Amino acid sequence: MKVKRCFLIAMVLVYSVGFSQDTIQQKLSINEITKLALENNQALKVSRKSIDIAQQQTEIYKQNQLPNVSFDATAMYLGDAVILDKDFSKQATVDMPHFGNTFSVQAQQVIYKGNAINNTIEIGSLQEQLAGLDVENDELSIKFLVIANYLDLYKLYNQKQVYLENIKLAKKRIENVTNFYNQGMVTRNEVIRGNLLLASLNQAVVTINSNITILNKQLTTALGLPENTQIIPDDATLNLNISLQEFASYKEEALKNHPDIKSVQLQKDLAETSLDITKSEKLPTLAGFGGYNMQRPITSTNPITDMYSNSWQVGVSLSYDIESLYKTPKKVKLDQLKIDQILELEEMEKQNLEVAVKAAYLKYNEAVSQRNTYLESKRLAEENYRIIEKKYLNQLALVVDMLDASNSKLDAELQYINSEINIIYTYYNLLKTTGEL
């Protein structure tokens, strides 16, 4: 009895360390945890910032449509001018106004540059969409991660319940064996075997409690919940109404809407737009310009006049980069190779996605089949346990037979509990693989 008492005390201590007295129990469904994850998960907050960054970059690209305007002002001290003859000997000194200053305003607007500016803005827009798809992909991964952890937590609670029920039966068996031993009907060996099994079951519960604490911490962190929250899975989880479609439907949905496929398609658009920008290097640039200048003193007259000289100008400029004739073709070739690579990548992504959807679809059907098998195994193990128990109580079976029947019953119950949850897991994995989660 001391062994049993020690294990029970250890179990209570470990569980109380994991969840303190001010623990707040909160029953959550799968829909609720996914909603909390999308709202509070720190990784998603970081990921969503990439959309803001991409949007701001597009605004910067749009500024290339605006004119370049500059203003310049100077103030200076002018020294007297010294006039020298051809052999640099001093001839005369000319008095100068000693204060000088200039003001100028210049503006330039690109009129035509082969549509390069608009294509650059289009690249910014495509990068925004790519950032959005990255976030969508991250949301899929985070939602599936918290669902997987939630189902693992649910599985642990169910396993704990199975072990606790088997502990009750083990205690009852020990009580019966002890009575038999006191009557001299069995040896001390059979009492020891029963206590060893009870100790093993108690230790399993201690391990399960530790794993519950670890998983609970991971979930509360992912969901942005207070550290003292104890998440209780909703029993209605197993009542999920699953309507499985044909494989072709999931395949079509994945190839049409999965973020990875959309991302590759956007990368292709991005590469094609970059190719257009590269080709525009071979086109001339037409720009309009205008300016206003004011300068004091006027040094172009003799004698020098301490007055302001004002001038302005407007016009157009045409420039052409001649080196683009022999440099740009190689850049065009490089961009075309990148497009070809993305086309191959798109085909590879489609193949990988089709394989993943097929595997997820088969795994779901396998989980359903396993559940049916384990249900029958559980029924047979329970029936076998009842038969062996009656025989043992009537001294028609050995304690070894009783322990074997007990272990078989425990294994069958655990397998069945896990198989029910595994159906839910594989279904959500199928949804994630198709991009519908």
Secondary structure per residue as TSV (DSSP state, phi and psi in degrees):
chain	resnum	aa	ss	phi	psi
A	1	M	-	360.0	-26.8
A	2	K	H	-65.0	-39.7
A	3	V	H	-60.6	-45.7
A	4	K	H	-62.0	-43.6
A	5	R	H	-64.3	-40.4
A	6	C	H	-62.9	-42.3
A	7	F	H	-68.0	-36.9
A	8	L	H	-65.1	-40.7
A	9	I	H	-63.7	-42.5
A	10	A	H	-63.2	-39.9
A	11	M	H	-61.9	-44.4
A	12	V	H	-63.9	-41.1
A	13	L	H	-64.9	-45.7
A	14	V	H	-63.3	-43.5
A	15	Y	H	-66.9	-35.5
A	16	S	H	-72.9	-26.1
A	17	V	H	-68.3	-42.1
A	18	G	H	-65.7	-39.5
A	19	F	S	-127.5	112.9
A	20	S	-	-73.6	175.6
A	21	Q	T	-66.3	-25.5
A	22	D	T	-94.5	22.6
A	23	T	-	-62.8	137.8
A	24	I	E	-105.8	112.8
A	25	Q	E	-79.6	133.9
A	26	Q	E	-137.8	114.5
A	27	K	E	-82.0	125.3
A	28	L	E	-129.1	143.5
A	29	S	-	-93.5	172.7
A	30	I	H	-63.9	-40.7
A	31	N	H	-61.9	-36.9
A	32	E	H	-71.0	-39.4
A	33	I	H	-71.2	-34.6
A	34	T	H	-68.8	-36.7
A	35	K	H	-64.6	-44.1
A	36	L	H	-63.4	-39.0
A	37	A	H	-63.2	-43.8
A	38	L	H	-65.7	-30.0
A	39	E	H	-84.1	-37.1
A	40	N	H	-117.6	-13.4
A	41	N	-	-62.3	128.7
A	42	Q	H	-67.2	-36.7
A	43	A	H	-61.9	-38.1
A	44	L	H	-70.4	-34.0
A	45	K	H	-62.4	-40.9
A	46	V	H	-65.5	-43.6
A	47	S	H	-63.0	-40.6
A	48	R	H	-67.7	-23.0
A	49	K	H	-63.5	-25.0
A	50	S	H	-65.5	-30.0
A	51	I	H	-67.5	-44.8
A	52	D	H	-60.3	-40.2
A	53	I	H	-64.5	-44.4
A	54	A	H	-63.9	-40.4
A	55	Q	H	-64.3	-41.0
A	56	Q	H	-66.1	-36.1
A	57	Q	H	-64.3	-37.3
A	58	T	H	-63.4	-40.2
A	59	E	H	-62.0	-35.7
A	60	I	H	-66.5	-42.3
A	61	Y	H	-60.5	-37.7
A	62	K	H	-64.7	-24.9
A	63	Q	G	-65.8	-17.8
A	64	N	G	-67.6	-15.2
A	65	Q	G	-78.7	-15.8
A	66	L	S	-85.6	154.4
A	67	P	-	-71.1	152.1
A	68	N	E	-89.4	121.1
A	69	V	E	-124.5	132.8
A	70	S	E	-134.3	151.0
A	71	F	E	-129.5	138.4
A	72	D	E	-137.4	135.6
A	73	A	E	-138.9	138.3
A	74	T	E	-135.6	152.7
A	75	A	E	-132.9	141.5
A	76	M	E	-150.9	162.3
A	77	Y	E	-105.3	127.6
A	78	L	-	-102.9	128.1
A	79	G	-	-85.9	164.5
A	80	D	-	-64.8	147.6
A	81	A	E	-84.9	137.6
A	82	V	E	-110.7	126.1
A	83	I	E	-100.5	126.7
A	84	L	E	-116.9	150.9
A	85	D	-	-84.6	-170.5
A	86	K	T	-67.6	-27.9
A	87	D	T	-96.1	18.5
A	88	F	-	65.4	19.9
A	89	S	-	-84.8	146.0
A	90	K	E	-68.6	135.1
A	91	Q	E	-117.2	-46.7
A	92	A	E	-159.1	159.5
A	93	T	E	-120.3	131.6
A	94	V	E	-107.7	125.3
A	95	D	-	-66.9	138.9
A	96	M	-	-123.5	146.8
A	97	P	-	-61.7	129.7
A	98	H	S	-84.2	-12.1
A	99	F	E	-108.8	130.9
A	100	G	E	-136.1	149.6
A	101	N	E	-154.4	158.1
A	102	T	E	-137.0	150.2
A	103	F	E	-133.9	138.5
A	104	S	E	-149.4	144.8
A	105	V	E	-128.1	126.6
A	106	Q	E	-126.1	142.5
A	107	A	E	-139.5	142.6
A	108	Q	E	-141.8	135.9
A	109	Q	E	-130.1	123.7
A	110	V	E	-71.9	127.1
A	111	I	E	-95.5	-42.3
A	112	Y	E	-146.3	131.4
A	113	K	S	-146.6	40.2
A	114	G	T	67.4	29.0
A	115	N	T	64.2	18.8
A	116	A	H	-64.5	-37.8
A	117	I	H	-66.9	-45.7
A	118	N	H	-64.4	-37.2
A	119	N	H	-67.1	-34.0
A	120	T	H	-65.5	-40.0
A	121	I	H	-64.7	-37.4
A	122	E	H	-64.0	-37.4
A	123	I	H	-61.4	-42.2
A	124	G	H	-60.8	-40.7
A	125	S	H	-65.3	-40.7
A	126	L	H	-65.6	-37.4
A	127	Q	H	-66.3	-33.8
A	128	E	H	-62.0	-44.9
A	129	Q	H	-65.7	-37.7
A	130	L	H	-64.1	-40.9
A	131	A	H	-62.9	-39.3
A	132	G	H	-63.3	-39.7
A	133	L	H	-68.3	-35.7
A	134	D	H	-61.7	-41.7
A	135	V	H	-64.6	-42.4
A	136	E	H	-60.6	-40.8
A	137	N	H	-66.0	-41.2
A	138	D	H	-64.1	-37.3
A	139	E	H	-64.1	-40.4
A	140	L	H	-59.4	-45.7
A	141	S	H	-66.0	-43.0
A	142	I	H	-66.9	-43.0
A	143	K	H	-60.8	-43.9
A	144	F	H	-68.8	-35.3
A	145	L	H	-62.5	-47.2
A	146	V	H	-70.2	-33.0
A	147	I	H	-65.2	-42.8
A	148	A	H	-62.3	-44.3
A	149	N	H	-64.7	-38.9
A	150	Y	H	-62.5	-44.9
A	151	L	H	-67.8	-35.8
A	152	D	H	-63.4	-40.0
A	153	L	H	-64.7	-43.0
A	154	Y	H	-60.8	-40.5
A	155	K	H	-62.9	-40.4
A	156	L	H	-65.9	-41.7
A	157	Y	H	-61.8	-41.0
A	158	N	H	-67.2	-40.9
A	159	Q	H	-62.1	-40.8
A	160	K	H	-60.1	-42.7
A	161	Q	H	-63.2	-39.9
A	162	V	H	-62.5	-44.2
A	163	Y	H	-64.4	-40.1
A	164	L	H	-64.3	-38.6
A	165	E	H	-64.6	-39.7
A	166	N	H	-71.8	-28.1
A	167	I	H	-65.2	-41.0
A	168	K	H	-59.0	-44.5
A	169	L	H	-65.8	-38.8
A	170	A	H	-63.7	-40.7
A	171	K	H	-63.1	-39.3
A	172	K	H	-65.0	-40.7
A	173	R	H	-64.3	-40.4
A	174	I	H	-62.5	-39.8
A	175	E	H	-61.8	-43.4
A	176	N	H	-67.0	-42.9
A	177	V	H	-64.9	-37.9
A	178	T	H	-63.8	-40.1
A	179	N	H	-63.2	-42.6
A	180	F	H	-62.5	-40.4
A	181	Y	H	-64.6	-42.4
A	182	N	H	-64.5	-26.4
A	183	Q	T	-90.2	0.0
A	184	G	T	76.2	19.3
A	185	M	S	-89.5	-23.5
A	186	V	S	-133.4	167.3
A	187	T	-	-90.1	167.7
A	188	R	H	-60.8	-27.2
A	189	N	H	-57.1	-40.4
A	190	E	H	-70.9	-32.1
A	191	V	H	-66.3	-42.2
A	192	I	H	-63.5	-41.8
A	193	R	H	-59.7	-42.7
A	194	G	H	-63.7	-40.3
A	195	N	H	-68.8	-36.2
A	196	L	H	-64.2	-41.6
A	197	L	H	-64.3	-41.2
A	198	L	H	-62.9	-41.4
A	199	A	H	-62.6	-39.8
A	200	S	H	-64.3	-40.8
A	201	L	H	-66.2	-40.6
A	202	N	H	-64.0	-39.9
A	203	Q	H	-65.7	-35.8
A	204	A	H	-62.2	-38.9
A	205	V	H	-66.4	-39.0
A	206	V	H	-60.3	-44.3
A	207	T	H	-63.8	-41.8
A	208	I	H	-63.0	-42.1
A	209	N	H	-61.0	-39.6
A	210	S	H	-64.0	-44.4
A	211	N	H	-65.9	-34.8
A	212	I	H	-62.5	-43.4
A	213	T	H	-61.8	-43.1
A	214	I	H	-64.5	-48.7
A	215	L	H	-64.6	-37.7
A	216	N	H	-61.8	-41.1
A	217	K	H	-64.2	-42.7
A	218	Q	H	-62.2	-41.4
A	219	L	H	-69.3	-44.7
A	220	T	H	-62.7	-35.9
A	221	T	H	-66.1	-45.8
A	222	A	H	-65.9	-31.3
A	223	L	H	-93.1	-5.8
A	224	G	T	72.3	30.1
A	225	L	-	-94.9	158.6
A	226	P	-	-57.7	149.7
A	227	E	T	-63.0	-28.2
A	228	N	T	-87.8	12.6
A	229	T	E	-82.0	130.4
A	230	Q	E	-106.3	111.9
A	231	I	E	-80.5	126.5
A	232	I	E	-111.1	116.2
A	233	P	E	-63.0	146.7
A	234	D	-	-80.1	129.1
A	235	D	G	-63.1	-21.3
A	236	A	G	-71.4	-5.6
A	237	T	G	-57.7	-40.4
A	238	L	G	-72.0	-11.3
A	239	N	G	-93.0	16.3
A	240	L	-	-57.3	128.3
A	241	N	-	-83.7	102.8
A	242	I	-	-102.7	123.3
A	243	S	-	-116.5	96.1
A	244	L	-	-76.8	132.2
A	245	Q	-	-96.6	177.8
A	246	E	-	-70.6	153.4
A	247	F	H	-57.6	-39.8
A	248	A	H	-58.8	-33.7
A	249	S	H	-67.0	-43.4
A	250	Y	H	-66.8	-39.0
A	251	K	H	-62.5	-47.3
A	252	E	H	-61.6	-42.0
A	253	E	H	-63.8	-41.5
A	254	A	H	-65.2	-46.0
A	255	L	H	-68.7	-19.7
A	256	K	H	-93.0	-40.8
A	257	N	H	-122.6	-3.6
A	258	H	-	-64.9	136.9
A	259	P	H	-56.4	-33.5
A	260	D	H	-64.8	-40.3
A	261	I	H	-68.4	-44.9
A	262	K	H	-61.3	-37.3
A	263	S	H	-64.7	-42.8
A	264	V	H	-64.9	-39.3
A	265	Q	H	-63.8	-38.6
A	266	L	H	-69.6	-35.6
A	267	Q	H	-62.0	-36.7
A	268	K	H	-64.6	-45.4
A	269	D	H	-60.6	-38.8
A	270	L	H	-64.9	-43.1
A	271	A	H	-66.5	-37.6
A	272	E	H	-67.4	-37.8
A	273	T	H	-67.9	-38.4
A	274	S	H	-62.7	-35.8
A	275	L	H	-64.1	-41.1
A	276	D	H	-62.4	-39.1
A	277	I	H	-65.0	-41.2
A	278	T	H	-62.9	-42.5
A	279	K	H	-63.7	-30.3
A	280	S	G	-68.0	-14.0
A	281	E	G	-64.1	-23.1
A	282	K	G	-85.7	1.3
A	283	L	S	-102.6	152.6
A	284	P	-	-73.0	161.9
A	285	T	E	-112.5	125.4
A	286	L	E	-113.3	128.8
A	287	A	E	-138.4	149.9
A	288	G	E	-104.2	147.5
A	289	F	E	-142.6	160.7
A	290	G	E	-158.5	154.5
A	291	G	E	-160.1	160.9
A	292	Y	E	-137.8	132.8
A	293	N	E	-130.3	140.9
A	294	M	E	-136.0	128.2
A	295	Q	E	-136.5	140.4
A	296	R	E	-140.9	134.4
A	297	P	S	-81.2	175.4
A	298	I	B	-89.6	109.9
A	299	T	-	-96.9	0.0
A	300	S	S	-89.7	0.3
A	301	T	S	-110.8	163.9
A	302	N	S	-135.0	113.6
A	303	P	S	-76.2	164.6
A	304	I	-	-63.8	136.5
A	305	T	B	-107.2	128.0
A	306	D	-	-84.9	71.2
A	307	M	S	-142.6	168.9
A	308	Y	-	-87.9	136.9
A	309	S	E	-106.4	122.0
A	310	N	E	-111.1	136.7
A	311	S	E	-147.6	154.7
A	312	W	E	-145.9	160.7
A	313	Q	E	-153.5	146.8
A	314	V	E	-137.2	154.1
A	315	G	E	174.7	-171.0
A	316	V	E	-127.4	152.4
A	317	S	E	-127.7	143.2
A	318	L	E	-125.3	125.1
A	319	S	E	-130.5	150.0
A	320	Y	-	-142.2	129.8
A	321	D	-	-88.6	102.2
A	322	I	T	-64.9	-33.9
A	323	E	T	-64.7	-17.5
A	324	S	H	-64.7	-22.4
A	325	L	H	-63.4	-31.7
A	326	Y	H	-114.3	-9.9
A	327	K	H	-97.5	-38.8
A	328	T	H	-63.7	-38.4
A	329	P	H	-54.3	-36.8
A	330	K	H	-69.1	-35.9
A	331	K	H	-67.4	-38.1
A	332	V	H	-62.4	-42.3
A	333	K	H	-60.7	-41.2
A	334	L	H	-63.2	-45.3
A	335	D	H	-63.1	-37.9
A	336	Q	H	-66.3	-36.7
A	337	L	H	-64.8	-36.8
A	338	K	H	-65.5	-38.7
A	339	I	H	-64.0	-44.1
A	340	D	H	-60.3	-39.8
A	341	Q	H	-63.9	-41.1
A	342	I	H	-66.7	-35.6
A	343	L	H	-62.4	-41.3
A	344	E	H	-66.6	-38.1
A	345	L	H	-63.9	-38.6
A	346	E	H	-61.7	-43.1
A	347	E	H	-65.1	-39.9
A	348	M	H	-64.2	-41.4
A	349	E	H	-62.8	-39.9
A	350	K	H	-64.0	-42.4
A	351	Q	H	-64.4	-46.1
A	352	N	H	-62.5	-39.6
A	353	L	H	-68.2	-39.2
A	354	E	H	-63.3	-42.1
A	355	V	H	-63.1	-43.5
A	356	A	H	-64.4	-41.5
A	357	V	H	-65.3	-42.0
A	358	K	H	-61.5	-44.7
A	359	A	H	-63.4	-43.4
A	360	A	H	-65.1	-37.7
A	361	Y	H	-65.6	-44.6
A	362	L	H	-67.0	-38.0
A	363	K	H	-64.7	-35.7
A	364	Y	H	-64.6	-47.7
A	365	N	H	-63.6	-35.5
A	366	E	H	-63.5	-40.5
A	367	A	H	-63.9	-39.1
A	368	V	H	-64.0	-43.2
A	369	S	H	-63.7	-41.7
A	370	Q	H	-62.5	-41.1
A	371	R	H	-58.2	-43.4
A	372	N	H	-65.5	-39.6
A	373	T	H	-66.1	-45.5
A	374	Y	H	-69.3	-27.2
A	375	L	H	-63.9	-44.5
A	376	E	H	-67.2	-39.4
A	377	S	H	-61.9	-39.9
A	378	K	H	-63.7	-43.2
A	379	R	H	-62.4	-43.5
A	380	L	H	-68.3	-39.5
A	381	A	H	-65.5	-39.0
A	382	E	H	-67.7	-40.1
A	383	E	H	-65.9	-41.9
A	384	N	H	-62.2	-39.4
A	385	Y	H	-63.1	-42.9
A	386	R	H	-63.9	-39.2
A	387	I	H	-65.7	-48.9
A	388	I	H	-63.7	-38.2
A	389	E	H	-62.0	-42.3
A	390	K	H	-63.9	-43.0
A	391	K	H	-63.2	-40.5
A	392	Y	H	-66.0	-42.6
A	393	L	H	-64.4	-25.2
A	394	N	T	-97.8	12.6
A	395	Q	T	62.1	32.7
A	396	L	-	-107.0	-0.4
A	397	A	S	-139.3	151.9
A	398	L	-	-83.2	163.3
A	399	V	H	-63.7	-30.8
A	400	V	H	-61.6	-42.1
A	401	D	H	-62.5	-38.9
A	402	M	H	-65.4	-42.5
A	403	L	H	-67.7	-39.2
A	404	D	H	-62.5	-43.1
A	405	A	H	-64.6	-38.6
A	406	S	H	-65.2	-44.4
A	407	N	H	-64.9	-39.0
A	408	S	H	-64.4	-40.6
A	409	K	H	-64.4	-43.5
A	410	L	H	-62.3	-47.5
A	411	D	H	-61.3	-42.3
A	412	A	H	-65.3	-40.6
A	413	E	H	-65.6	-42.3
A	414	L	H	-65.6	-42.3
A	415	Q	H	-62.4	-39.7
A	416	Y	H	-68.7	-45.1
A	417	I	H	-58.4	-45.4
A	418	N	H	-67.2	-35.3
A	419	S	H	-67.4	-35.2
A	420	E	H	-64.0	-43.5
A	421	I	H	-71.2	-32.4
A	422	N	H	-64.6	-29.8
A	423	I	H	-62.7	-44.4
A	424	I	H	-63.6	-43.8
A	425	Y	H	-60.1	-49.5
A	426	T	H	-66.6	-29.5
A	427	Y	H	-67.8	-45.5
A	428	Y	H	-68.0	-30.9
A	429	N	H	-65.6	-37.2
A	430	L	H	-63.9	-42.5
A	431	L	H	-64.2	-41.3
A	432	K	H	-63.5	-42.7
A	433	T	H	-63.2	-34.5
A	434	T	H	-86.3	-6.9
A	435	G	T	82.9	16.1
A	436	E	-	-100.8	-2.7
A	437	L	-	-66.8	360.0
